[in-house]
Each structure stands twice: as C-alpha cells, then as structure tokens.
Amino acid sequence: MASVTSTITEDFLTCSICLEIFTDPKTLPCLHSFCKDCVNNLTILEGACINSYSCPICRESFQLPKGGADDLKTNFCLKNLIDFVTSTKKANEFCSFCHTKGENNDAVALCLTCNDLLCPECADHLHRSTTLTMHHRVVPLAEVTAGKYNDEIRSKQKIPCLKHEGEDLRFFCEKCDVPVCRDCIVLGHQNHKCLDPSDARKDMEDSEHIDATSLCLTCNDLLCPDCADHRHRSSTLTIHHRVVPLAEVTAGKYNDEIRSKQQIPCIKHEGEDFRFFCETCDVPVCRDCIVLSHQNHRCVAPSDARKHMEENLNSLMTSLNEKVKTFNTAKNSIVSAQKEIEIKREELNKDLEKQMNAIVENLMDSKKRVEKEMNQLMMSKQGLLRTQEESIEVERKILDETYIYCRKILRCGSDIEVLSMKTEMKERLSKLKYSNYTEICDIKAIVLPDIQFCNEGTIFKMEVKMSDKENSKPKDESNAVVAKEHTEDENNEISSTVFQDQPETNKPYYTSIAWLDENTIAVVDKRNQKLKIISREKSVTRTSFVKNCIVVSPYRHGLACRTEGSALHVFNRSLELQKTFTSVSTLFTCHPKSFDICWMSNSKTVAVLRNNDVKEITIYDPNTDSNLSEPKFGHVLLNGTFAVSDWGKECIFLIMRTGCVVRRKYIDSCSKPGSISSDSNYNIYVCDFQRSVVVIFAQRGETLRSVQLEAIAPNPKSIAIEYETALIANSKFIVEVKLK
C-alpha cells in the first residue's frame, strides 16, 4: 500500500457538489463519487419523475436504483481514507474514558489497538489495568499527528459487511468475484474458493506468467520447457500428443496442419463441433443438432456444401469484379482530374499576373475586399476546428480523469478496498478502451476557396465551390416528396424517379419509413396521424388513420405500427386492423419477407409473434450482469440477429436468437444511436441524428464507413435498407439513395 500522506490531497477527499469532505460517499458508474445527501438533492433538482440523471462532472447518464442513493455503491476506500486522515489529525481533544465520566481532560496519547484518546493518567495507569487491555499499544498523540503511525493505522481499517452486523470483509470469494466475511462463507459461499485479500490482489495485479516455448498440436496447449519435456505427456491420455517447438510454429512450419484441425464449437451442445451442414435450414450443425433438431433434413459434409456454395457465388463474384473495375476507372479519372486542376491552377496564375498589369488602379481596393471575405471564411473554418478541438479535449479529459482515479485507488487502497471497486473500474476502463474515437480525431482536409478574375469593376471575386452532395439537397420542402438519388446521362441532363405523396392540410412530419417491395413503401406521417402506402407509379394507394403512430415495420403478411401510447397495431396489406398489443416500448423493424413481428416491452425480453403465437426470448450477457437499460430502436437482421439501440448504455447491442448478447458496439461521439437497418451482407446501418451521419459497421463490430447526410437529409430519423437501396427520413422529406 503506498504512503497516503504523499499521494492523497484534500481535493481527492472533497465532494465537488457541496465542496466539503465526503459524508457517506457514493460512487456512480463513471467512477465519480459524491455525498449521499448530495446525490439525493441532485435527483430532486432534476425531477423525481425521471430515472435517468447526469453526472455533475462528466455529464454521463446513470440510472438511479429503486432504493435511491442508499442503493448506490458506497466508496469504502474514500470513507476509510477520510476516517484515517481525521484520526491522524486529532489534537486538542479530550480523553475518551474521562469524557464518559463528565470530565474534560486533554488527550496526550492514542491507543492504536482500540483507537481511544487518553489523558496522561489513563495512558500511564488506568487504560492497561485490565486483562482485556493490558497488551494494548499506547503511543504519544504528537507522534500520531506527525504521521509516524500512518501505515499501521491505515492497515487496520476494515470494510464492514452490509449483510452481517459486527463482521468485516476479510476474504475474497474467487468464484463469485466479491469480498466476503466469515458469516458470508458459512451461509452463502460454502465450498467456494476464498482467498486472503492480499493473495487475491496479487493474482489480479501481478499474475505469474511463464513464457511458453512449445505447442501441443494435438490439444493446442502452450507449454513451458518443464511441461513440454515432462509434465504434459505424463498420462495415458496425453502420452502420444505431438509437442513441437513454438519457434517452428511461428515460422509457419505447421500452418496447414493447425488450420486443418481448427473447428467451430456448437454453442448449443457443449463438447460438440460443427461437422455437417444442414441444407434445409442453411446452417452448420453438430451431431447432437442433427439428432435433436434436424432429423429428416438434408445434412451434407462441409466440403460438399462449400462446393455448392462456391458455384452459386461465382456469378456474384463476377459482378463484384466488374464493380471493382468501375472503381478503378473512377480512381484513374480522379487522378487525371487532379492533374488537370494543377495545370489549370498554373494557367490561372499566369493569366492573373497578365491581367493585373492592365487594372492596377482598382487592384488594391479589390484585393482588400477579397481579403476581408477570405478572412471571414477562414475564421469560420477555424471556428469549426476549435469546436472539434474542444470535443477532443472533453474526451481526453474523461480518459485522463478515469486513469488518474484508478491509479490513485490502486496506489492508496487496501486490498479489500481495491477489490470492492474491481467491477466498476473494470467496466469503466473496458468501455473507454473499446470506444472508437477514430472520427473525432480524424482531422479532415480543409477545402479552401479559389480567386477568380472578372472584367467587372470588382476585378477579383472569391468563388466558393460546393460538393455534388451539397448541390443535391432538395430545394422545395413544402410538399412531401420522396426523391431518388439524381443520376446524369451522357448529355449531362439530370433525371430522377420519385414517390409522390398526397396533398395534406398540415405539412407532413415523417417519423418512420419501410420498404414493402421494390416499387412500394410504407410511411408514418405523425403530424396527420396517418399510416400510408405509397406506390412509385400510383402515388398514395392506401391510407389508415392511426392515432399517435410513430414507427412502422413490414412483415410477410402486412404491417405493424407502434404508437406513442405503447400500443402495437398489426395490419394486413389492405391496412385492415388484425390485432392490437399493449405495453410495447420498442418495435423492431424487419425485412419485408420476414415471418415475424418482434418487439420489447421491457429491457429483459424480446417478444416474437409468428402465426398468432407469441414467444418471449430472455436476454442475457454471459460476460457481465449489466444488461440493456433504455432500448429505443430495434431491428432484425436477415440471419435473425437482433440489433438494439440502447440510450442508457450508449451503444448498439447485438443479440442472438437465443437471447445471448454477443457484442456491444460503441459509436464515436454518439451517446444516443438512432434508427437501425441492415443489408443482405448483414452490415448494420445506424442513424446519428445530432451529427447528420449514418454509421455502417459489420456484424463482427468493425466500422466500415460513415456517410455524411448534412447536404442530403440532415438529422435523419429513420432508415430502411432493401434492394440495394436506402430510404432515409428526416421529418420533412424522404430521400431514396442507390447503394454502391
């Protein structure tokens, strides 16, 4: 344990709300601590009717437990440090024993055993005059306040067990990953492996690692020299295992052999690998899967299934190769255009110099005007860069504060105190570690203006050029029109295909869109409280009045629509109401050919409706007890995986059909990810309303790219991907963009 006096400052022990020394400190998920009463006052100020509050320091949202601030985790490290600092600064206080008799005698000593303050008479005679106290250690109070016994006092501080009165947390249960007292072990942790806190902390911080020098090709174990030569093959089960030097493995000598032995384990049946492929269900299966779920299905060897798959993919790969050629052609065109620009720049410089000689009289006035315009433009661009710099500084400060806090806890906390904060620190550090800051730290190239000569009195003028995307922004937003991305023919004429909405008394306010087929879409007009089906050829074909409707999702037999009142209405393709469900908080968007309608009524289960039967799937995370907290948007991929936008956790959850959480995707600078969709390659598209961006990432979590929509459809509210085309709604209009 590091010396406290050299590392702990008064600021570290001061509540940033009341600016006083902590009283019963409580820790938030972001690792910032406040007094219990300060947290209660904060929730009262922000409103008791909500359950989500912001940290006063970093503004990160947190959920308050049902019991209020009392149920937040107590920061015993801070509490004990405060008690320690208070006890070592006791001066000009009265004798503890004499005070009980009504006498106020100044204390001159401290009993390190029972922490009593003692006057000279008690210190020399009375305090150690019983068999219970005769061996107590009494030291001068002046030496205590000077810090001579700081480490000894600190080492004796304990954390009380909240479940068993009078007991301290003296052990650490390795199985349950929590500190425990003696009663905890007897009543709830029998047969568990319980360690001394110092041993548990040593395992956590300084686990011993012996370098491996060999690899067993049979069981894939890495082995140290002793295990490789003696221990590993010392049983009848492993005597014939093949052990080879690790250097030969890293050199690639056994690559083919290792790859041939790699298998994919079956997640449903422990100990079984995927050895067959079910062509009926189009999934890999193990032997137990065939016996229990795939009887009478056509199951073939993976090599045969792969051969059939490659035949089907060849045509797609040919088409893809053609697209690669198109991209190469486009790249060559860009290179040529860049060379042409450079040549043109040199020509303009020469022409500018030539013309300047003829108009010297007006030159200075024109030059000053252009300089003023240019300075204004440059200041605007510098302002954008300063804003980005401030955002970077905010993120850097969060990382720096978390690092400093954890470093101080590890240096100053006792073993049991460090372990009591292990889960919170690990979750916080893991979240910050895997957060993607690529975009916020990506400093894009600045496009500067050109200087153009003209024959007018102004002589020079600044010409600011706009990108194609900025020029393609819809000019007329008074009528609700869904416009397809513009294309140019050989004569450079613009053409487009549109969906036409019907005239309305009130200007439409679109909140959700969905594909029904290649030429038909479904639209939610919240302001006019209508669910519309719009055809590319016949405009609006059907309309249904749905009060307070906000989200629509297609499925094979019709549409599902959720209202602001948490009602879910199921319609057929003629918009005739079939069923209604209540208490629906999140409706999952699906692909038009889906047999299911999926939704969430709480943060723990997903409901699936198929053929009038509702099945509930329980959500669980095998790696942590922390689960969904505030799901806002949901989507079902073609392979059945659920994607859920959770504002409470500020990430996208990917959940398998079994309910298992397989991944959390954090999106840079996006604390509230919006509407979700996906394409046939299982790539996932997420709307960022605030930044006017659509972020695209693969199912395995890799960010593929971001699409800026500021010039096309700023502040996107809904997205639907189908037929290699995206529909994007931003309340005022809906843009149809052809994917490439």
C-alpha positions, 0 to 999 in steps of 0.5 A: 500500500503506498504512503497516503500522506504523499499521494492523497490531497484534500481535493481527492477527499472533497465532494465537488457538489457541496465542496466539503469532505465526503459524508457517506460517499457514493460512487456512480458508474463513471467512477465519480463519487459524491455525498449521499445527501448530495446525490439525493438533492441532485435527483430532486433538482432534476425531477423525481419523475425521471430515472435517468440523471447526469453526472455533475462532472462528466455529464454521463447518464446513470440510472438511479436504483429503486432504493435511491442513493442508499442503493448506490455503491458506497466508496469504502476506500474514500470513507476509510481514507477520510476516517484515517486522515481525521484520526491522524489529525486529532489534537486538542481533544479530550480523553475518551474514558474521562469524557464518559465520566463528565470530565474534560481532560486533554488527550496526550496519547492514542491507543492504536489497538482500540483507537481511544484518546487518553489523558496522561493518567489513563495512558500511564495507569488506568487504560492497561489495568485490565486483562482485556487491555493490558497488551494494548499499544499506547503511543504519544498523540504528537507522534500520531499527528506527525504521521509516524503511525500512518501505515499501521493505522491505515492497515487496520481499517476494515470494510464492514459487511452490509449483510452481517452486523459486527463482521468485516470483509476479510476474504475474497470469494474467487468464484463469485468475484466479491469480498466476503466475511466469515458469516458470508462463507458459512451461509452463502459461499460454502465450498467456494474458493476464498482467498486472503485479500492480499493473495487475491490482489496479487493474482489480479495485479501481478499474475505469474506468467511463464513464457511458453516455448512449445505447442501441443498440436494435438490439444493446442496447449502452450507449454513451458520447457518443464511441461513440454519435456515432462509434465504434459505427456505424463498420462495415458491420455496425453502420452502420444500428443505431438509437442513441437517447438513454438519457434517452428510454429511461428515460422509457419512450419505447421500452418496447414496442419493447425488450420486443418484441425481448427473447428467451430464449437456448437454453442448449443451442445457443449463438447460438440463441433460443427461437422455437417451442414444442414441444407434445409435450414442453411446452417452448420450443425453438430451431431447432437443438432442433427439428432435433436433438431434436424432429423429428416433434413438434408445434412451434407459434409462441409466440403460438399456444401462449400462446393455448392456454395462456391458455384452459386457465388461465382456469378456474384463474384463476377459482378463484384469484379466488374464493380471493382473495375468501375472503381478503378476507372473512377480512381484513374479519372480522379487522378487525371482530374487532379492533374488537370486542376494543377495545370489549370491552377498554373494557367490561372496564375499566369493569366492573373499576373497578365491581367493585373498589369492592365487594372492596377488602379482598382487592384488594391481596393479589390484585393482588400475586399477579397481579403476581408471575405477570405478572412471571414471564411477562414475564421469560420473554418477555424471556428469549426476546428476549435469546436472539434478541438474542444470535443477532443479535449472533453474526451481526453479529459474523461480518459485522463480523469478515469486513469488518474482515479484508478491509479490513485485507488490502486496506489492508496487502497487496501486490498479489500478496498481495491477489490470492492471497486474491481467491477466498476473500474473494470467496466469503466476502463473496458468501455473507454478502451473499446470506444472508437474515437477514430472520427473525432480525431480524424482531422479532415482536409480543409477545402479552401476557396479559389480567386477568380478574375472578372472584367467587372469593376470588382476585378477579383471575386472569391468563388466558393465551390460546393460538393455534388452532395451539397448541390443535391439537397432538395430545394422545395420542402413544402410538399412531401416528396420522396426523391431518388438519388439524381443520376446524369446521362451522357448529355449531362441532363439530370433525371430522377424517379420519385414517390409522390405523396398526397396533398395534406392540410398540415405539412407532413412530419415523417417519423418512420419509413419501410420498404414493402417491395421494390416499387412500394413503401410504407410511411408514418406521417405523425403530424396527420396521424396517418399510416400510408402506402405509397406506390412509385407509379400510383402515388398514395394507394392506401391510407389508415388513420392511426392515432399517435403512430410513430414507427412502422415495420413490414412483415410477410403478411402486412404491417405493424405500427407502434404508437406513442401510447405503447400500443402495437397495431398489426395490419394486413396489406389492405391496412385492415386492423388484425390485432392490437398489443399493449405495453410495447416500448420498442418495435423492431423493424424487419425485412419485408419477407420476414415471418415475424413481428418482434418487439420489447416491452421491457429491457429483459425480453424480446417478444416474437409473434409468428402465426398468432403465437407469441414467444418471449426470448430472455436476454442475457450477457454471459460476460457481465450482469449489466444488461440493456437499460433504455432500448429505443430502436430495434431491428432484425437482421436477415440471419435473425440477429437482433440489433438494439439501440440502447440510450442508457448504455450508449451503444448498439447491442447485438443479440442472438436468437437465443437471447445471448448478447454477443457484442456491444458496439460503441459509436464515436461521439454518439451517446444516443444511436438512432434508427437501425437497418441492415443489408443482405451482407448483414452490415448494420446501418445506424442513424446519428441524428445530432451529427447528420451521419449514418454509421455502417459497421459489420456484424463482427463490430468493425466500422466500415464507413460513415456517410455524411447526410448534412447536404442530403437529409440532415438529422435523419430519423429513420432508415430502411435498407432493401434492394440495394437501396436506402430510404432515409427520413428526416421529418420533412422529406424522404430521400431514396439513395442507390447503394454502391 
